[in-house]
Amino acid sequence: MSEIGLRERKKRRMYEAVSEVAIRLFLEKGFDEVSVAEVAAAAEISKPTLFRYFPAKEDLVLHRISDHEDEAARVVREAPGAPVEALRRHFLDGLDRCDPVTGLNDRPQVLAFHSLLYGTPSLVARAYTHQQRSEAALADALGGDLDARLAAGQIIAVQRILALENWRRISGGERVEDVRGDAVAAAEQAFGRLAQGLSYLT
């Protein structure tokens, strides 16, 4: 393996390790109760090194979902046929697998992470940047013009709202199997309406 490849793997391992340490501390003590210096000390790195990897404290948490930023764009680029239909199938497959990104997952560690994310105002605000990047990547995959940007905004919003509704019900004590049917029906309805409204996408 090349030196560049080894360096990149080492960098990725550093991201993962520091993020996991930080999330563990945030879950134990609360996001606002843990300082960046405390995270750096627990991760056995210097504070400047931590900021080199994570420019903002919130990024320590959002790193866990950063690999989903270009997911919708990738689905559109790789799947044949209408973009909305490809994304509908992808979301339904995620529901079937209980993918945490769909909100239909009741594993304690997933619920704890989502409670941390949705229950911390600064993380919610920072997540908006993540959403903007997802929209931009999807818009580019759809053609990059104004119609593509408008479509991308609607699609990402639908995915976010569907996932948030699933998470709210699961975190409220409902079982995955009790929510699954409604989650599938809601996704079918939402993507059906998207397909009608965005019929100009090819």
C-alpha positions as CSV (number, residue, x, y, z in Angstrom):
1,M,0.0,0.0,0.0
2,S,1.2,3.5,-0.8
3,E,2.4,6.0,1.8
4,I,-0.6,8.2,0.9
5,G,-3.0,5.3,1.4
6,L,-1.5,4.5,4.8
7,R,-1.6,8.1,5.9
8,E,-5.3,8.3,4.9
9,R,-6.2,5.2,6.8
10,K,-4.4,6.5,9.9
11,K,-6.2,9.8,9.6
12,R,-9.6,8.0,9.3
13,R,-8.8,5.9,12.4
14,M,-8.0,9.1,14.3
15,Y,-11.3,10.7,13.3
16,E,-13.2,7.6,14.5
17,A,-11.3,7.1,17.7
18,V,-11.6,10.8,18.8
19,S,-15.2,11.0,17.8
20,E,-16.1,7.8,19.8
21,V,-14.3,9.1,22.9
22,A,-16.1,12.4,22.7
23,I,-19.6,10.8,22.2
24,R,-19.0,8.5,25.1
25,L,-18.2,11.5,27.3
26,F,-21.1,13.6,26.0
27,L,-23.5,10.7,26.7
28,E,-22.2,10.2,30.2
29,K,-22.1,13.9,31.3
30,G,-24.0,16.0,28.7
31,F,-22.7,17.8,25.7
32,D,-22.5,21.2,27.4
33,E,-20.8,19.8,30.5
34,V,-17.8,18.4,28.6
35,S,-15.0,20.7,27.4
36,V,-12.9,20.2,24.3
37,A,-9.9,20.0,26.5
38,E,-11.5,17.1,28.4
39,V,-12.1,15.3,25.2
40,A,-8.5,15.9,24.0
41,A,-7.1,14.6,27.3
42,A,-9.3,11.5,27.2
43,A,-8.3,10.8,23.6
44,E,-4.6,11.4,24.5
45,I,-4.0,14.1,22.0
46,S,-3.4,17.9,22.3
47,K,-6.2,20.4,22.0
48,P,-4.6,21.9,18.8
49,T,-4.5,18.5,17.3
50,L,-8.1,17.9,18.1
51,F,-9.1,21.2,16.4
52,R,-7.1,20.2,13.4
53,Y,-9.4,17.2,12.9
54,F,-12.6,18.8,14.3
55,P,-12.9,22.6,13.8
56,A,-16.0,22.8,16.0
57,K,-17.0,20.8,19.1
58,E,-20.2,19.8,17.4
59,D,-18.3,18.1,14.7
60,L,-17.1,15.5,17.2
61,V,-20.7,14.2,17.2
62,L,-21.7,14.8,13.7
63,H,-18.7,12.9,12.4
64,R,-20.7,9.8,13.1
65,I,-23.3,10.7,10.4
66,S,-20.9,12.5,8.0
67,D,-20.7,9.5,5.7
68,H,-24.4,9.9,4.9
69,E,-23.8,13.4,3.4
70,D,-23.5,12.2,-0.1
71,E,-25.7,9.1,0.2
72,A,-28.7,10.4,-1.7
73,A,-26.4,11.7,-4.4
74,R,-24.7,8.4,-4.7
75,V,-28.0,6.5,-4.9
76,V,-29.1,8.8,-7.8
77,R,-25.9,8.4,-9.7
78,E,-25.7,4.6,-9.3
79,A,-29.3,3.5,-9.7
80,P,-31.0,3.4,-13.1
81,G,-34.4,5.0,-13.7
82,A,-36.2,7.9,-12.1
83,P,-34.3,9.5,-9.2
84,V,-37.2,9.7,-6.8
85,E,-38.0,6.1,-7.4
86,A,-34.4,5.1,-6.7
87,L,-34.5,7.1,-3.5
88,R,-37.8,5.6,-2.5
89,R,-36.5,2.1,-2.9
90,H,-33.3,3.0,-0.9
91,F,-35.3,4.5,2.0
92,L,-37.7,1.5,2.1
93,D,-34.7,-0.8,2.1
94,G,-33.3,1.2,5.0
95,L,-36.5,0.7,6.9
96,D,-36.4,-3.0,6.3
97,R,-32.8,-3.1,7.7
98,C,-33.6,-0.8,10.6
99,D,-30.9,1.6,9.4
100,P,-30.4,4.2,12.2
101,V,-30.6,7.0,9.5
102,T,-34.3,6.1,9.0
103,G,-35.1,6.6,12.7
104,L,-36.5,3.1,12.8
105,N,-34.1,1.6,15.3
106,D,-34.5,0.9,19.0
107,R,-31.0,-0.2,20.0
108,P,-30.1,1.6,23.2
109,Q,-26.9,3.1,21.8
110,V,-28.7,4.4,18.7
111,L,-31.5,6.0,20.8
112,A,-29.0,7.6,23.1
113,F,-27.1,9.1,20.2
114,H,-30.2,10.5,18.6
115,S,-31.4,11.9,21.9
116,L,-28.0,13.6,22.2
117,L,-28.2,15.0,18.7
118,Y,-31.8,16.1,18.7
119,G,-31.8,17.3,22.4
120,T,-28.8,19.6,22.0
121,P,-29.6,23.0,20.3
122,S,-26.1,23.6,19.1
123,L,-25.9,20.1,17.5
124,V,-29.3,20.7,15.8
125,A,-28.0,23.9,14.4
126,R,-24.7,22.3,13.3
127,A,-26.7,19.5,11.7
128,Y,-28.3,22.0,9.4
129,T,-24.9,22.4,7.7
130,H,-24.8,18.7,7.2
131,Q,-28.2,18.9,5.6
132,Q,-27.1,21.7,3.3
133,R,-24.2,19.7,2.1
134,S,-26.5,16.7,1.4
135,E,-28.8,19.0,-0.6
136,A,-25.9,20.4,-2.6
137,A,-24.5,17.0,-3.4
138,L,-27.9,15.7,-4.5
139,A,-28.6,18.8,-6.5
140,D,-25.4,18.3,-8.4
141,A,-26.3,14.7,-9.1
142,L,-29.7,15.9,-10.4
143,G,-28.1,18.4,-12.8
144,G,-27.1,21.4,-10.8
145,D,-29.6,23.9,-12.1
146,L,-32.4,25.7,-10.1
147,D,-34.9,22.9,-10.7
148,A,-32.4,20.4,-9.3
149,R,-31.7,22.5,-6.2
150,L,-35.4,22.9,-5.6
151,A,-35.9,19.1,-6.0
152,A,-33.0,18.3,-3.7
153,G,-34.3,20.5,-1.0
154,Q,-37.7,18.8,-1.0
155,I,-36.2,15.3,-1.1
156,I,-33.8,15.8,1.8
157,A,-36.5,17.5,3.8
158,V,-38.8,14.5,3.3
159,Q,-36.1,12.0,4.3
160,R,-35.4,14.1,7.4
161,I,-39.0,14.4,8.5
162,L,-39.8,10.8,8.0
163,A,-36.7,9.7,10.0
164,L,-37.5,12.2,12.8
165,E,-41.1,11.0,13.1
166,N,-39.9,7.4,13.4
167,W,-37.4,8.4,16.0
168,R,-39.9,10.3,18.0
169,R,-42.3,7.3,18.2
170,I,-39.5,4.9,19.1
171,S,-38.0,7.2,21.7
172,G,-41.5,7.6,23.1
173,G,-41.5,3.9,23.9
174,E,-43.1,2.2,20.9
175,R,-41.6,-0.9,19.5
176,V,-40.0,-1.1,16.1
177,E,-42.5,-3.7,14.9
178,D,-45.4,-1.5,16.0
179,V,-44.0,1.5,14.1
180,R,-42.7,-0.3,10.9
181,G,-46.0,-0.5,9.1
182,D,-46.8,3.2,9.6
183,A,-43.2,4.1,8.6
184,V,-43.5,2.2,5.4
185,A,-46.9,3.7,4.6
186,A,-45.7,7.2,5.3
187,A,-42.6,6.7,3.2
188,E,-44.7,5.4,0.3
189,Q,-47.1,8.3,0.5
190,A,-44.3,10.9,0.8
191,F,-42.2,9.6,-2.1
192,G,-45.4,9.2,-4.1
193,R,-46.2,12.8,-3.7
194,L,-42.6,13.7,-4.5
195,A,-42.7,11.7,-7.7
196,Q,-45.9,13.5,-8.8
197,G,-44.5,17.0,-8.0
198,L,-41.0,16.3,-9.4
199,S,-42.1,14.4,-12.5
200,Y,-39.8,16.6,-14.6
201,L,-36.8,14.8,-13.1
202,T,-35.3,12.1,-15.4
